[in-house]
């Protein structure tokens, strides 16, 4: 598929998802927290010859603005996400890669964050004929499904006017991420039922474009093998159920695989074959960024205790070792390598041209 560098929105985004299902590939969605992780994600897209989905969680957006920035009304979360979006738009063209710009989990208490971002999208749309972001996610899975879909529908009505896509969550992704802890949730909630996906399809299909993060045992974080029991067939059963009940084409739903870190290639490929077009990865990329930095610190420990004085001499400077650019770049390279491996696992590497 031929794509232009820059941010993908509107109809073109739907074409990308359709191509992914046809080709049986999916795109990694990486959470970023600042310029270093953004650079790592863009470099990975360039090396993999495929679009990357770059997303800010609420906490990641706040971190991008600065942990000490005023945030009583989520203004730092809004500003951090918006600043990141403008930066990514500029840098995507510099790197020559296509990007899908997204925001991650927004629970009910964070709806004002999405409201603020939508206002920014609407202003951007007035100027440029497209939204600032490609899509946003509402995670109302802790609410009754009727309320989940009612709120999601209202937001999608607003988003559809500016060619945005909505991601919703049905069921619960286990584990803990960004301050939301589902470690002790009842296991039955980790598996979404086909009837629930149909309910969402009926509610949202007439309104606009959407993706569904359905729970099939996926869990945030990485755990001991055997502790996470994935059932990707839930996605297939849901696709088949909707196709039968509504007379649709094959695989009518664009699914999202949350909690992808630690999954095997076989599990990933199975989910992709059932219509998962987006694969969230965060824990693995956090470790891939941190591990090379730890290695750098361990290797150069003798040069990192002061500005002057090291094994080469008491008067020798340590500037080149303590410069943050030295070790942050090591983190970038580690994160890029992990993301390129994710593109390969998702069968997306070299499936695109740009």
C-alpha positions in Angstrom: 0.0 0.0 0.0 1.3 3.4 -1.0 1.2 6.1 1.7 2.4 9.7 2.0 4.6 10.7 5.0 2.7 12.6 7.7 -0.4 11.9 9.8 -3.1 9.6 8.5 -6.7 10.7 9.2 -10.3 10.2 8.0 -11.0 8.0 4.9 -7.3 7.1 4.4 -7.2 5.7 8.0 -10.1 3.4 7.2 -8.3 2.3 4.0 -5.2 1.4 6.0 -7.2 -0.7 8.5 -9.0 -2.4 5.6 -5.7 -3.2 3.9 -4.3 -4.6 7.2 -7.2 -7.0 7.5 -6.8 -8.0 3.9 -3.1 -8.5 4.3 -3.4 -10.1 7.7 -1.1 -7.6 9.3 -1.5 -5.1 12.2 0.3 -1.9 13.3 2.0 -1.4 16.6 0.6 1.3 18.8 3.4 2.6 21.1 2.8 4.8 24.1 5.2 7.8 24.1 6.1 10.2 26.9 8.4 12.7 25.2 10.8 13.5 22.4 13.0 10.5 22.9 10.3 7.9 22.7 8.7 9.8 19.8 12.0 9.7 17.9 12.4 6.0 18.6 8.9 5.2 17.2 9.5 7.3 14.1 12.8 5.6 13.4 11.2 2.2 13.8 8.5 3.1 11.2 11.3 4.1 8.8 13.2 0.9 9.3 10.1 -1.3 9.1 8.6 0.5 6.1 5.2 0.6 7.7 3.1 3.2 9.5 3.3 3.4 13.3 0.6 4.3 15.7 1.9 6.8 18.2 -0.3 7.4 21.2 -0.4 9.4 24.4 -2.0 8.1 27.6 -3.3 10.7 29.9 -0.3 10.3 32.2 2.1 10.3 29.2 0.6 13.5 27.9 1.0 15.1 31.4 4.6 13.9 31.5 5.3 15.5 28.1 4.1 18.8 29.5 6.1 18.4 32.7 5.0 16.7 36.0 5.1 20.1 37.7 3.0 21.9 35.1 -0.5 23.2 36.4 -3.0 20.4 35.9 -6.0 21.1 38.2 -8.3 21.0 35.2 -6.2 18.5 33.2 -4.7 21.5 31.3 -1.2 19.9 31.4 -2.7 16.6 30.0 -4.4 18.5 27.2 -1.3 20.7 26.5 1.1 17.8 26.6 -0.9 15.8 24.1 -1.4 18.7 21.8 2.2 19.8 21.9 3.2 16.2 21.2 0.8 16.0 18.2 2.3 19.1 16.6 5.8 17.8 17.1 4.9 14.4 15.6 3.3 16.1 12.6 6.4 18.0 11.9 8.8 15.2 12.6 6.9 12.5 10.7 7.6 14.4 7.5 11.2 14.8 8.4 11.6 11.1 8.9 9.5 10.4 5.8 7.0 8.1 7.5 3.2 7.9 7.9 1.8 8.0 11.4 -1.5 7.4 13.1 -1.9 9.8 16.0 -4.0 8.4 18.9 -4.7 8.8 22.6 -4.9 5.8 24.9 -7.3 4.8 27.7 -9.6 7.6 28.9 -11.9 6.4 31.7 -15.0 8.3 32.7 -13.2 10.6 35.0 -10.9 11.6 32.1 -13.7 12.6 29.7 -12.8 16.3 30.2 -9.4 15.5 28.8 -11.0 14.2 25.6 -13.4 17.2 25.5 -10.4 19.5 25.6 -8.6 17.6 22.9 -11.7 17.5 20.7 -11.9 21.3 20.9 -8.3 21.4 19.7 -9.2 19.0 16.9 -12.1 21.1 15.8 -10.0 24.2 15.6 -7.4 22.4 13.6 -10.1 21.1 11.3 -11.4 24.6 10.6 -7.9 25.6 9.5 -6.6 22.5 7.6 -9.6 20.4 6.8 -8.5 17.5 8.9 -8.3 16.8 12.7 -5.1 17.2 14.7 -5.3 13.6 15.9 -6.4 10.6 13.9 -8.4 9.0 16.7 -9.1 9.0 20.4 -10.0 6.1 22.8 -12.7 6.1 25.4 -12.3 3.3 28.0 -15.7 3.0 29.7 -15.4 -0.7 30.3 -15.8 -0.2 34.0 -19.3 1.2 33.4 -22.4 -0.8 32.4 -22.3 -1.6 28.7 -25.4 0.5 28.1 -23.7 3.6 29.6 -20.5 2.8 27.8 -22.2 2.8 24.5 -24.4 5.8 25.2 -21.4 8.0 26.1 -19.3 6.6 23.3 -22.1 7.4 20.8 -22.3 11.0 21.9 -18.5 11.4 21.5 -18.5 9.7 18.1 -21.2 12.0 16.8 -18.9 14.9 17.6 -15.8 13.2 16.2 -17.5 12.0 13.0 -18.1 15.7 12.0 -14.3 16.2 11.8 -13.4 12.8 10.3 -12.1 11.2 13.5 -12.2 7.5 14.5 -13.2 6.4 18.0 -11.7 3.4 19.9 -13.9 1.8 22.6 -13.2 -0.9 25.1 -15.5 -3.8 25.9 -14.6 -6.0 28.8 -11.5 -5.3 30.9 -7.8 -5.6 30.1 -6.2 -7.1 33.2 -3.1 -5.9 35.0 -2.2 -2.3 35.8 -1.4 0.7 33.5 -1.3 4.4 34.0 -2.9 4.3 37.4 -5.7 1.9 36.5 -5.4 -1.4 38.4 -7.4 -4.3 37.2 -5.2 -7.0 38.8 -7.9 -8.4 40.9 -10.8 -8.1 38.5 -13.2 -11.1 38.1 -11.8 -13.3 35.4 -15.1 -13.5 33.5 -14.7 -9.8 32.7 -11.5 -10.5 30.9 -13.5 -12.2 28.0 -15.9 -10.1 25.9 -18.9 -11.9 24.5 -19.9 -11.8 20.8 -23.3 -10.4 21.8 -21.6 -7.4 23.4 -19.6 -6.7 20.3 -22.8 -6.9 18.3 -24.4 -4.5 20.7 -21.6 -2.0 20.1 -21.7 -2.5 16.4 -25.4 -1.7 16.2 -25.0 1.4 18.4 -22.0 2.9 16.7 -22.0 1.7 13.0 -24.7 4.2 12.0 -22.8 7.1 13.7 -19.2 6.9 12.5 -16.0 5.0 12.3 -14.8 3.0 15.3 -12.5 0.3 16.5 -13.1 -2.2 19.4 -10.7 -3.2 22.1 -12.4 -6.4 23.0 -11.0 -8.4 26.0 -9.9 -11.9 25.2 -7.7 -12.5 28.3 -5.1 -9.8 27.4 -3.4 -8.1 30.3 -1.3 -5.0 30.7 2.3 -5.8 31.7 4.4 -8.9 31.3 3.8 -11.9 33.5 5.1 -15.4 34.1 4.2 -17.8 31.2 0.9 -19.5 31.9 -0.5 -16.7 34.1 -2.2 -15.0 31.1 -4.7 -17.2 29.2 -5.3 -15.5 25.8 -8.3 -16.7 23.8 -8.1 -14.9 20.4 -10.9 -17.1 19.1 -13.2 -14.7 20.9 -12.4 -12.2 18.1 -13.3 -14.7 15.4 -16.5 -15.7 17.1 -17.5 -12.1 17.3 -16.8 -11.5 13.7 -18.7 -14.6 12.6 -21.6 -13.7 14.9 -22.0 -10.2 13.5 -21.6 -11.4 9.9 -24.4 -13.9 10.4 -26.7 -11.7 12.4 -26.3 -8.5 10.2 -25.4 -10.0 6.8 -22.1 -8.1 6.7 -18.9 -8.9 4.7 -16.2 -11.0 6.4 -14.6 -9.5 9.5 -16.9 -6.4 9.9 -15.1 -5.1 13.0 -11.7 -3.5 13.3 -10.3 -5.0 16.6 -7.6 -3.7 18.9 -5.2 -6.0 20.8 -4.5 -4.4 24.2 -1.9 -5.6 26.6 0.3 -7.0 23.8 3.6 -7.0 25.7 4.9 -10.5 26.4 2.6 -12.2 23.9 4.0 -14.9 21.6 4.2 -14.4 17.8 1.7 -17.3 17.4 -0.9 -15.6 19.7 -0.3 -12.3 17.9 -0.6 -13.7 14.4 -3.8 -15.5 15.4 -5.4 -12.4 16.7 -4.3 -10.5 13.6 -5.9 -13.1 11.4 -9.2 -12.5 13.1 -9.2 -8.8 12.4 -7.0 -7.1 15.0 -5.5 -4.1 13.1 -3.9 -2.3 16.1 -1.5 -3.8 18.7 -0.8 -1.9 21.8 2.7 -2.2 23.2 4.1 -0.3 26.2 5.7 -2.5 28.9 8.0 -4.1 26.4 9.1 -0.8 24.9 9.6 0.7 28.4 12.0 -2.1 29.2 13.6 -1.8 25.8 14.3 1.9 26.5 15.5 1.4 30.1 17.7 -1.7 29.7 20.4 0.0 27.5 20.5 3.0 29.8 21.1 0.7 32.8 23.8 -1.1 30.8 25.4 2.3 30.0 25.3 3.3 33.6 26.8 0.0 34.7 29.6 0.1 32.1 30.5 3.7 32.8 29.9 3.8 36.5 33.4 5.0 37.3 32.8 8.1 35.1 29.4 9.1 36.6 30.2 10.1 40.2 31.4 13.6 39.6 32.1 16.1 36.8 35.9 15.7 37.2 38.0 12.7 38.1 37.8 9.2 36.8 40.1 6.1 36.3 41.9 8.1 33.6 43.1 10.7 36.0 41.9 12.9 39.0 41.7 15.9 36.7 40.0 14.3 33.8 36.5 15.6 32.9 33.5 13.3 32.6 31.4 15.6 30.4 30.9 13.2 27.5 29.7 10.5 29.9 27.3 12.5 31.9 25.8 14.3 28.9 22.1 13.0 28.9 22.2 12.7 25.1 24.7 9.9 25.4 22.6 7.6 27.4 19.1 8.7 26.2 20.2 7.8 22.7 21.0 4.3 23.9 17.4 4.1 25.1 16.1 5.3 21.8 18.0 2.6 19.9 16.8 -0.1 22.2 13.2 1.0 21.9 13.5 1.2 18.1 14.8 -2.3 17.9 12.0 -3.7 20.0 9.4 -1.9 17.8 10.9 -3.2 14.6 10.6 -6.7 16.1 6.9 -5.9 16.8 6.4 -4.9 13.1 7.8 -8.3 12.2 5.6 -10.2 14.6 2.6 -8.3 13.3 3.5 -9.1 9.7 3.6 -5.4 8.9 7.2 -5.0 8.0 7.7 -4.0 4.3 4.0 -4.2 3.6 3.8 -0.5 2.7 5.6 2.0 0.5 6.1 5.7 1.2 
